[in-house]
Amino acid sequence: MGFKILAINPGSTSTKIALYDDEQPTLALTLRHSAEEIARFPRIIDQLDWRKEMVLEALAKNNFDVKSLSAVIGREIGRASCRERV
């Protein structure tokens, strides 16, 4: 059993997630977002908690325990996300 890695790619109309066991993909999902859902947020950074909950729910529905993760990587939602959330 290798490292469990979660990759997150937040886009303008979806959030793509993938799980890897070392280099082997084990799950890939696209979580779609409507324009109305996105419009609720005045700034991109305001979407963070909403998207995080969607990712956690999707992982739980696929019987994945986030406590087993070795690493989480992702493309940032604007550079402010790193500065505001660390």
PyMOL commands that set and color helices and strands:
alter all, ss='L'
color gray80, all
select helices_A, chain A and resi 35-39+44-61+66-68+80-85
alter helices_A, ss='H'
color red, helices_A
select strands_A, chain A and resi 4-10+14-21+24-32+71-74
alter strands_A, ss='S'
color yellow, strands_A
deselect
rebuild
show_as cartoon
